[in-house]
Amino acid sequence: MATPALEPVPETAVQERAPEVGGVLTTLVPDSRITCDDCAAACCKLEVVCLTETGVPRHFTTRDAWGAVVMERLDDGWCAALDRDTLLCRIYAQRPLLCREFEMGGPDCLAEREAAWDSN
């Protein structure tokens, strides 16, 4: 059986051969050209559930309709912990686990940036 040809993929993806199954794996890797410096804090409009205790001050949290502790969002839709002047997190050292794991330049980051750009 012939080995399938690699198909073109975005620059943010890496393809590798998977010999045990004879196929091709596509693994997304963060785009290192993306930084938070040129972003309008698009990820700070996402709902963030506080899954673990990281020291988030209680006045930045609320409970959602199901009773989960979430980061509060203000009327503008952004996280209550976001400094509106600098677009930086005011509680960076205590930010929730989901924020810590949100990968700069990763697929979710790129999707949020695109959605924010499309809405402007």
C-alpha positions in Angstrom: 0.0 0.0 0.0 1.3 3.4 -0.9 2.1 6.0 1.8 -0.4 8.9 1.6 0.9 12.2 0.5 1.0 15.0 3.1 -1.7 17.6 2.6 -0.9 21.3 3.0 -1.7 22.5 6.5 -1.6 25.9 8.2 1.8 27.1 9.4 0.7 26.5 12.9 0.4 22.7 12.4 3.0 20.0 12.2 2.5 16.7 10.4 4.2 13.5 11.4 4.0 9.9 10.1 2.3 7.4 12.4 3.9 4.2 11.3 1.8 2.0 13.7 -1.4 3.0 11.9 0.1 3.9 8.5 -1.5 7.3 8.6 -0.6 10.9 9.2 -1.0 12.8 12.5 -1.5 16.5 12.5 -0.5 18.2 15.7 -1.2 21.8 16.3 1.5 23.8 17.8 1.3 27.4 19.0 2.2 30.1 16.5 5.3 31.7 18.1 4.7 34.9 16.1 1.5 35.6 18.2 1.9 37.6 21.3 -0.6 39.2 23.8 1.1 42.6 23.0 -0.9 43.0 19.8 -4.2 41.6 20.9 -7.3 43.3 22.2 -7.7 40.8 25.1 -10.1 38.6 23.0 -9.7 35.7 25.4 -10.8 37.9 28.3 -14.3 37.8 27.0 -14.6 34.1 27.4 -16.5 32.5 30.3 -13.9 31.2 32.7 -14.9 28.6 35.3 -12.7 28.6 38.4 -11.9 24.8 38.5 -9.2 25.0 41.2 -8.2 27.3 44.0 -5.6 29.7 42.7 -6.3 32.6 45.0 -8.6 34.6 42.7 -10.1 37.3 44.9 -13.8 36.6 45.5 -14.9 40.1 44.3 -13.8 39.0 40.8 -16.0 35.9 40.8 -19.7 35.1 40.7 -21.8 31.9 40.3 -23.3 30.9 37.0 -26.8 29.5 36.4 -25.5 26.0 37.4 -23.8 27.2 40.6 -20.2 27.0 39.3 -17.8 29.7 40.4 -16.8 31.8 37.3 -14.9 34.9 36.7 -17.3 37.9 36.7 -17.7 39.8 33.5 -18.7 43.4 33.4 -21.3 45.1 31.2 -18.7 45.4 28.4 -18.3 41.6 28.3 -14.7 41.6 29.5 -13.4 39.9 32.6 -13.7 42.0 35.8 -10.0 41.4 36.5 -8.9 43.0 33.2 -7.4 46.4 33.5 -9.3 48.4 30.8 -6.4 50.8 30.2 -3.6 48.4 29.8 -5.6 45.3 28.8 -3.5 43.3 31.3 -4.8 41.0 34.0 -4.8 42.7 37.4 -4.6 39.3 39.2 -2.1 37.5 36.8 -0.4 35.7 39.6 -3.7 34.4 41.0 -5.5 33.9 37.6 -7.7 30.8 37.2 -6.3 27.5 35.9 -8.2 27.9 32.6 -6.5 31.3 32.0 -3.1 29.7 32.9 -3.7 26.9 30.4 -5.0 29.1 27.6 -2.2 28.8 25.1 -1.0 32.1 23.5 -1.0 31.5 19.7 -2.8 28.1 20.1 -5.9 27.2 18.1 -8.3 28.6 20.7 -6.4 31.9 20.9 -6.3 32.2 17.1 -10.1 31.5 16.9 -10.9 34.1 19.5 -8.7 36.7 17.8 -10.4 36.0 14.5 -13.9 36.2 16.0 -13.0 39.5 17.7 -11.6 40.9 14.5 -14.7 39.8 12.5 -17.0 41.5 15.0 -15.3 44.9 14.6 
